[in-house]
Amino acid sequence: MTIKRKILVTGASIAGPTLAFWLSRLGMEVTVVERAPEFRDGGQTIDVRGAGKIVAQRMGLESAIRSRSTHEDGIRFVDAQDRTQAEFGIGAFGGNGPVAELEILRGELAKLLIEHSRQAVNYRFGDSIAALEELPHGVNVRFEQGGEEMFDLVIGAEGVGSHTRKLVFGDEVKRRSFNLYTAYFTIPRAPGDARQMRWFNAPGGLSVCLRPDNLGTTRALLSFQEAPSAYEKLSPAEQKTLLKEKFGALKWETPRILASLDDAPDLYFDQISQVKMARWSKGRIALVGDAAYCASPISGMGTSLGMCGAYVLAGELGRHDTHTQAFAAYESIMRPYVDQAQSMPSFAPRLASPHTRAGIALGHAMLRMSNVPIVKSVLAKFLTPKADAISLPNYADMAF
């Protein structure tokens, strides 16, 4: 019989609301606290694939996700004159290629997950944990906006820079950097923005991408390779100045993108890295999703890891009498899946964005040869995330 618990979840993006939904299915009393003052719409395109898609199906959300997808139907690799050098459709590599069948904006998916769980979950926006103290029979939480409350368990489902993780685990986390910085933001749609993602490489390891969305705008992505330099700590104005300096000499659609940067309402700029931890729980407090095991956006596994981790954690809490047993089982099931998702070579960004014109030309030639068996097998190692490399348990108490 499921032990009913009072649980606090921090973070209302993907893993947090997914976890809250499944915990509420078990009859748990769930509160989700989110630092942002209101629901954060927008965000870049993410994919729901493999085991993550299975979780969405078990939640009854696949059709809703499909109806809100970006309708992106492939990717074109282009030169400075927008001439296609190579391209893939959504069916490439058996449907498990760079563009998945279900592509959706992060904010659109988070909204669906929150709406799907709101009736049974208490969402508290504009607040966060100021301090917590684990006691023999619970965790006493003091909130930034005032007040204290006792919970049986606390689950951190925040991002790479998780505040809750720092409070509980201190410096136990290790960050594996890929010497890559990426900026995401939204710009007005132009007539040339079709339903395909367009990817432009320039010498020096620079890349510029445009992706369609379902809201009448276009999502821009700027990436450059450089060792960690604390650029993510700059003010938004300083980050915009830096991006203009880095990309100001490029052609293609870059001038249009940079011209829209000042008015972009949603700039997100960060170094690309992985989160590695020896353990994902301590006492009555556990972590899930990016806070525990971010594999980085270039892995193509973030959504699958977050949704699967949330599903498994909830299921094991329903299956075991003690949280200690549940947390251990959750980690035992998820650790191999996480390890393979994080097993990307450190040189992956250099393969995706070569530093020389010759390297870019060679990369395009390899992509054009993707139907040649030996070339296809090599490309598949880098372009097909192993999102189905886990056998998800069936939890009777969570079944529809």
N, C-alpha and C positions, 0 to 999 in steps of 0.2 A: 504494500500500500504506500502511495506517495506521501512523503512527509511534507506538510504544508509549511511554507516558510515565507517570511517577509523579506523581500529582496530589493536592494537599491542597485540600479544599473546606471552608469554614467556614460553619456554620449548618445545622441539621437540621429546617427547617420544610417549605416547599414546593419552592422553587427548588433548594435544596441536594440533597435526596434524588433529585429528578428528574434533575438533572445527573449525580449519582453513578451512577444506573441506566444512563443512556445512555453515559457514559464506560466503565462496566464492560462494556457490550455491545461496545465497541470493543477490549476487551482491556487497557484501562488499569489500572494499580494505583492504586486510589482509597482515600483516607482522608477521612472526614468528622469534623471536630471540632466539638463543640457545648458551649457554656459551661454550659448547664443540667446539673445533676448526673444527671438521668435524663430520659427522654422526657417532654415536656410535653403532657399530654392536655388536652382541653377546647378553649377558644377559641370565638370567635364563628362564625356561619354565613357561609360563602363559597360562591360559585357556580363551577361548571365549565361554561364555555360557549364557543362559537365555536371559535377555533383551539386554545384550551386543552383543549377536549373532544376535538379531533382528536389531540392529543398523548396524552391519556389512552387513547384508542382504540388508538393505535399501541403503547402500553405494555401493552395487554391488560388495562386496569384499569376500563373503563367499567362492566361488570356489577358489579364489587366496589364501586365508588363508588355505583352505584344502590342496591345492597342496604344501604348504610350512610347513605343520604341522610336528611335530617330529615323528609322527607315533607311539607314545607311546600307548600301548594297555592294560595297567593295572598296578597294583602295587603289589609287593610281600614284605611281612614283613619277614625278615630273621634273623637267629641267627649267631653266630660267625663263624660257619662252612658253611654258605650260605644255610642252609636248610630252606625251606619255612615253616613258622609257620602259615601264613594266607595270603590270596590273594584276590584281586578284579579285575575284568575286567572293561572295559569302560562302560559296560551295567549295572553295579551294581547300586542299588538304583534308578532304572528307568532311568539310563543314567546321573544322577545328583550326582554321587558319587565323590570320591577323584580325579579320573582322568576323564576329560571331553572328549567329542568326538573331540573337536578342541583344541589341545594343540600345542602351537607355541612359539618359542623363542621371548622374548620381542623385541630384535633387529630386528628380521624378520618381526614382526608385525609393528613396527615403520617405517621400510623401506617401507613396502607396503602403509602405510598411507601417508607418505611423497610423494612417487611416485604418489599416487592417487590424490594429491592436488597440486603438484608442478607447474603445468601449470598456475594455477590461483592464487597462493600464492607466496609471496616473502619470501624465507627462508634466514636468515642471521646467519650463524654459526660463532663461535669465538667471540661473543659479548654478552653483557648483560646490564641491566639497572644499571647505577651508581646512578641516582637520578631522582625523578619525582615530579612534582608540578601540583596539580589540579587547573585549572583556570575555570572561569565561562562557557567557551565554549569548553573545552578540557583538555587534560593532556599533559603537556610539559615534554618530556622524554630526559634526558641526558644519552648518552651511554658511556660505559667503553672505547670503542675504539675511542671516540671522536664524536663530533657532537650532535646536538639537533634536535628533531622533535616533532611536535604536532600531537596527535591522539585524536579521539573522545572518545575512550574507551581503557583501558588496562586490559587484562585478564591474570592472573597468572596461568599457567598450569604446574608448576614445581613439584618437589618431596616433600617428607616429610619435608626437611629442606629448603623450599622455601625462596629464597633471596627476591623476590618481596613481599611476605607476611610479612616478617620482616620489610621491608621499610614502608609498608602501615599500617599494623595492630600492629606493635610492639610486645608487650607481651600478646596480647589478646588470642593467641592460647594456648590450653592446650594439653599436651601430656599424653596419658594413656599408661603406660608401662606394658608389660607382663613379665618383668623380664627374658627376653629371648634375646640372641644374636645369630645371624645367619651369616654365611659366604657363599658366592656363588663364584664359579670359574670354569673354564673349564680345563679339563685334557685330555690326549690322551686316545683314546678308546682302550679297551682290549678285547680279544676274549670272555670273559664271560659277557660282557655288551650287554644284549639282549634288546628287545623292551619294556620290563617292567621296571618301576621304582622299585628300591630296597631300602628298608628302614631297617636300623639296629639300634636298641636301646641298650644302655649300661647303667649300674647303674650310678646314679648320675645325671640323667636327660640329658644324652648325646644322640644325634642322628646323624647318618651319612647316607646320601642318595646319590644314583647315579641315574641319569636320562639320557635316550638316547636323542640325537638330530638328526637333519637331515643333519648335516654338517660333519659327520665323526668323531666327538669328543664326549665326555661325560661330563655332567654337574654334579659337585659335590656340596654337601650342608653339612655344619657342623653346628650343633646347640647345645648350652649349656645354662642352666638356671642360671641366676645371676641377682641381682639387678643392675640398671644402674650404670656403673662404668667408663663412659667416654672412653671406649675402642675404640669407633668409631672415636675418635679424635687422636688416635695413628697413627704414620707413617705406611705405608704398611709393612715395614720390621718388625716393632714392632708387628704389628697385626699377621704376619706370625709366629713370635716367640711365641706369646701367644697361637695361635691355636695348635702349636706343643706341647706346654706344657699341654694344656687341653686334647688333644686327643692322645698323644704319647703312652699311655699304652694300647690303644684299639687294638683289632684284626680285623677279617673280612678283608675288603678291605682298612681299614684305613691306614696302612703303605704305600700302593701304592698311596693313595690320598695325604698324607702328603709329600711323595717324589716328587710329581708333583707340590707342592704348590709354591716352589721358582720360578719356570718358568711360573707360571700361569699369563697370561697377563691381566686378567680382574677381580682380586679379588674385591669383594664388601662385606664389613663387617659393620654391623650396629645393633643397638638394635631394637627389634621389638616393635612398638608402634602404637597407633592411634592418629590421629589429630582431635581435637574437637574444634569447633568454634561456638560462639553464632550467628555470622553472616558471610556471605560469600562475602559481598560486602561493599564498603564504597565509596560513591559518584560515580565517573565514573570508579572505579576499582573493579574488581571482581576476585574470585578464582574458580577453577574447578579441579576436580580430587584429587590426593593425597595432593596437597597443601591446599585444603579446608577440606577434609574429608577422609583421608587415613584410611581404616579399618584394615590395616596390612596384610601382605602376608598370614598369617595363616587363614584369613577369606575366602580366595578363591574368593573374590569379587572385587579386585582392578581393573581389566580390565573392568568389567561390570560397576562399578561406574564411571570410567573415561570416557568411551565411551558414556554411557547414559547421564552423566552430560553435556558433550560437546554437544551432540545432543539436549538436552532440552534447554540449555542456548542459543544456536544458534537459535533454533526455537522460543523461547520467544522474542529474540531480533528482529526477523522478524515479530512477531505478534503484538508487542506493539510500540506505538509512542515514548515513553520515555524509557531511560535505567533504570530509577528507577522502573517503572512498570515491565519491563522485568526481572530485577534482583529479584524482589519480587516474581514474578510468578515462576521463575526458582527454587528458594529456597522452595517455597510452594510445588512444584511437587516432588523435589528431597529429601527433608528432611526426610520423612517417610522411603524411600528406604535406605537412609544412616543410619538412626537410627537402623533399623533392621540388617543391615550389621555390625554395630558396637556393637551389643548386645551380644557379645561373653563373656562367663565367664572368669574371670581372671585366673582361674585354668586350662584353656584349654591346655597350654603347658605341665603341669604335667600329664594330661590324655594322651597326645600324646607321651610323653617321661617320663615314670615313673622313680622314683629314686631308686627302689629296684629290685632285680631279681624276687622276688615274684610278684611285680607290673607289670613287663614286661610280665611274664608268664600269669598273669590274663588278661592283655590287649590282648595278642595274642588269648587266649581262647575266649574272648568276640568277637573278630573279626571273629574267625572261626564259631561262632554261629549266624552269621548275617542273616541267613535264618529263624531263630526262630522269629516269629512275635514280641514278646515283646522286644527281644534284638535288632531287626532291627529298631524298633521305637525309642529306646534310641540312637542307633548309628547314626540314621538319623539326630538327632538334632545337631550332631557335624560334620558329614561327608558330609552333603548335603547343600551347600550354597543356600540361597533363592534368586538366581540371577534373577528370573522372577517375583519378588514381586513388580512390578511396571507396570502400564498401560501406555505405551509410547504414547504421543499424535501424531497425524498425522498432519504435517505442510504442508499445500498445496503449499506454495512457495518453499519448499525444495524437493518436490516429483519428482521422475524421470518420 
